[in-house]
Amino acid sequence: MNKMTPEELEKFIHQNLRSLPPRRAPRSLESRVMAALEHRAAIAWYHQSWAYWPAGVRAAFLAAATAVSGAAVTAFYLLSTGVDTSVLTGEFANRFSGVLRIGSIFTGASDFLSLVIRNAPPFWLYGGAAFVVAMYVTFFGLGAAAYRTLYRNN
């Protein structure tokens, strides 16, 4: 065979590939494609990409996102400029006292946890971390073994 330039080789391969007969599609292809299209059409709009949401819902979402962003920017501005926020803080405390109680519970728990971690010997912390890793690996291994046992294709 002669030594061909890349362009000649490309033409030669292109001619040979064009001379081949077209491949036939599998018989089940049409039914699989139709089933996939029906499945895609059956998916609810809120499980699809944002681009497939109805226009009204997208507009409401954008309005809500804009309102939340504006409130965050306004709050940051008020807190950073030194405006007297005692009225706002008092009103917030009155309306969200339950949330503040839950927040104080989490604050107390995190303070306790930080105290325990600061006073615990490092060996215990490393041992605890090693125990958690060992349990994770064990759980993963048992899950894989159960999957292979239960769902093995014979």
C-alpha positions as CSV (number, residue, x, y, z in Angstrom):
1,M,0.0,0.0,0.0
2,N,1.3,3.5,-0.8
3,K,2.1,5.9,1.9
4,M,-0.8,8.3,2.0
5,T,-1.0,11.8,3.3
6,P,-3.6,12.4,6.1
7,E,-6.0,14.0,3.6
8,E,-5.8,11.1,1.2
9,L,-6.2,8.6,4.1
10,E,-9.3,10.5,5.2
11,K,-10.8,10.4,1.7
12,F,-10.0,6.7,1.4
13,I,-11.7,5.9,4.8
14,H,-14.6,8.1,4.0
15,Q,-15.2,6.4,0.6
16,N,-15.0,2.9,2.2
17,L,-17.4,3.8,5.0
18,R,-19.9,5.4,2.6
19,S,-19.9,2.2,0.5
20,L,-21.1,0.1,3.5
21,P,-24.8,-0.6,3.7
22,P,-26.7,1.3,6.5
23,R,-27.2,-0.7,9.7
24,R,-30.7,-1.8,10.6
25,A,-32.1,-0.6,13.9
26,P,-33.0,-3.3,16.4
27,R,-36.6,-4.3,16.3
28,S,-37.2,-3.2,19.9
29,L,-35.8,0.3,19.4
30,E,-39.1,1.9,18.4
31,S,-40.9,0.5,21.5
32,R,-38.0,1.5,23.8
33,V,-38.0,5.1,22.4
34,M,-41.7,5.4,22.7
35,A,-41.6,4.1,26.3
36,A,-38.9,6.6,27.1
37,L,-40.9,9.4,25.6
38,E,-44.0,8.4,27.5
39,H,-42.0,8.2,30.8
40,R,-40.5,11.6,30.2
41,A,-44.0,13.1,29.5
42,A,-45.3,11.5,32.7
43,I,-42.7,13.2,35.0
44,A,-44.2,16.0,37.1
45,W,-43.1,19.5,36.2
46,Y,-41.6,20.0,39.7
47,H,-39.3,17.0,39.2
48,Q,-37.9,18.4,36.0
49,S,-35.4,21.1,35.2
50,W,-36.3,24.7,36.1
51,A,-36.7,25.5,32.4
52,Y,-39.7,23.1,32.2
53,W,-41.6,24.8,35.1
54,P,-44.8,26.7,34.2
55,A,-44.2,30.4,33.6
56,G,-46.4,31.5,36.5
57,V,-44.4,29.3,39.0
58,R,-41.1,30.5,37.6
59,A,-42.3,34.1,38.0
60,A,-43.5,33.4,41.6
61,F,-40.1,31.7,42.4
62,L,-38.2,34.7,41.0
63,A,-40.3,37.1,43.0
64,A,-39.8,35.2,46.2
65,A,-36.1,34.8,45.6
66,T,-35.8,38.5,44.9
67,A,-37.8,39.4,48.1
68,V,-35.6,37.1,50.2
69,S,-32.4,38.6,48.7
70,G,-33.7,42.1,49.2
71,A,-34.6,41.4,52.8
72,A,-31.1,39.9,53.4
73,V,-29.4,43.0,51.8
74,T,-31.6,45.4,53.7
75,A,-30.9,43.6,57.0
76,F,-27.2,43.6,56.4
77,Y,-27.3,47.3,55.6
78,L,-29.2,48.1,58.7
79,L,-27.0,46.1,60.9
80,S,-23.7,47.4,59.3
81,T,-24.7,51.1,59.4
82,G,-25.3,51.1,63.2
83,V,-29.0,51.9,63.0
84,D,-30.8,51.4,66.3
85,T,-32.3,47.9,65.9
86,S,-33.6,47.5,69.4
87,V,-37.2,47.8,68.2
88,L,-36.7,45.3,65.5
89,T,-34.8,42.9,67.9
90,G,-37.6,43.2,70.5
91,E,-40.3,42.5,67.9
92,F,-38.3,39.6,66.6
93,A,-37.9,38.2,70.1
94,N,-41.6,38.4,70.8
95,R,-42.7,36.7,67.6
96,F,-40.0,34.0,67.4
97,S,-39.5,33.1,71.0
98,G,-40.0,29.4,70.3
99,V,-37.3,29.5,67.6
100,L,-35.0,31.4,70.0
101,R,-35.5,28.7,72.6
102,I,-34.6,26.0,70.1
103,G,-31.6,28.0,69.1
104,S,-30.5,28.3,72.8
105,I,-30.8,24.5,73.1
106,F,-28.5,24.0,70.1
107,T,-26.1,26.7,71.5
108,G,-25.9,24.9,74.8
109,A,-25.3,21.6,73.1
110,S,-22.6,23.0,71.0
111,D,-21.0,24.6,74.0
112,F,-21.1,21.3,75.9
113,L,-19.6,19.5,72.9
114,S,-16.8,22.0,72.5
115,L,-16.0,21.7,76.2
116,V,-15.9,17.9,76.0
117,I,-13.7,18.0,72.9
118,R,-11.3,20.5,74.5
119,N,-10.9,18.4,77.6
120,A,-10.9,14.9,76.1
121,P,-7.5,13.3,75.5
122,P,-6.5,13.2,71.9
123,F,-6.2,9.4,72.0
124,W,-9.9,9.2,72.7
125,L,-10.8,11.5,69.9
126,Y,-8.6,9.5,67.4
127,G,-10.1,6.3,68.7
128,G,-13.6,7.6,68.3
129,A,-12.9,8.8,64.8
130,A,-11.3,5.4,64.0
131,F,-14.4,3.7,65.4
132,V,-16.8,5.8,63.3
133,V,-14.7,5.0,60.1
134,A,-14.7,1.3,61.0
135,M,-18.5,1.3,61.5
136,Y,-19.0,3.2,58.2
137,V,-16.8,0.7,56.3
138,T,-18.6,-2.2,58.0
139,F,-22.0,-0.8,57.1
140,F,-20.9,-0.2,53.5
141,G,-19.6,-3.8,53.2
142,L,-22.7,-5.3,54.7
143,G,-24.9,-3.3,52.4
144,A,-22.9,-4.4,49.3
145,A,-23.0,-8.0,50.4
146,A,-26.7,-7.8,51.0
147,Y,-27.3,-6.2,47.6
148,R,-25.2,-8.9,45.9
149,T,-27.1,-11.6,47.7
150,L,-30.6,-10.3,47.2
151,Y,-30.3,-8.9,43.7
152,R,-28.0,-11.3,42.0
153,N,-29.1,-12.0,38.4
154,N,-29.0,-15.8,37.8
